[in-house]
Amino acid sequence: MMVSPDYYIREFADSDYNELIGERDRLMDRIKEFEEKEKRGDRSGDEWHMNPNPEVYYQFSLECLAKLCLLMHERYNSEYVWGDKRLWQKDQS
């Protein structure tokens, strides 16, 4: 059973910005993988015989990405633009 995009984004309410970056990258990887297969016309996997099928997961991932990007925008603005956090830290190489 799939959750709603609103439920999905609530799972990240307490995540720090770097965790949000990781989730964004995970979603993008899933989106890109679907698009690459779809461009090749590859619908040969068993997942196409399941419900929901990869097209539904693709659309779900796009909706989640949109909500995640809004959360990232809000979090970055409050913590990094108006706050004192920085993505780059002096102790990082």
N, C-alpha and C positions, 0 to 999 in steps of 0.2 A: 504494500500500500504506500502510495506517495503522500507526502505532506504538502500543505500549501506553501507557496513562496513566503507568505507572511510568517508561518510557523517556522520555516527554515531560517529566516533572518533573525528571529528571536533567539535562536540557538547561539548567536554571536553577540548578543547584547553586552556581555562582559568581556569580550575578547579584546586583547590589545591590538594595536594597529598592525604589528608584524604578523599576528595570526590572521588578520583580515587579508593581508597581502598573500599569505600562503593559501588561503581558501580561494581567493580570486584566481590565483595561478592554477589551482586544481580544477576549478570550473572552466577556465579557459582551455586547459588541456583536454577536458572532456568535450567541449564545444568544437575545438579544432579537430579532434579525432573523428567526430561524427562528420564534420564538413569534408574532411579529406576522403573518407569512405564514400560519402554521398556524391562527391564530384567524380569519383571513379565509377559510380553506379554499383558499388559493392553493397548488396543487401543479402549476402550469402550466409551470414551468421545465424545461429539458432535463436538469438535474441529477437529476431524479426518475427518469430512465431509466438512470442510472449506478449502479454498485456500487462503494463504498457510497453509499447515497442520503442526502439531508439529515437524515432521522431518525436514522441511525446517527451522522453527524457531530454532531448535537445531543446525543445521549447521550454520545458521546465527550467533547464540550466540557464537559458537566456533570461527568463524572468528573475531567477535567483541572482544572477549576475547584476541585473539592473538594480535590484534592491540592495545588494552588497555594495555596489559602487556608490549609491546614495549614502549608506552608512559610513563608508570609508571617507567620503567627502565631508560629512558632518564631523566624524571623529578627527580627521586630519585638521580641519579648521579649528575645532575647539582645543585640541591638544598641542598642535604644532604651530599653527599660525597665531592663535591667541594665547596659547600656553607656552611652556618652557621646554617642551620635548623637541628632540631632533632625531631624524632618522640616522644621521651619521653621528657616531660617538667617538671621542678622542681615543679611547682605548681599542678601537677596531683597527685592524691593519688594512 
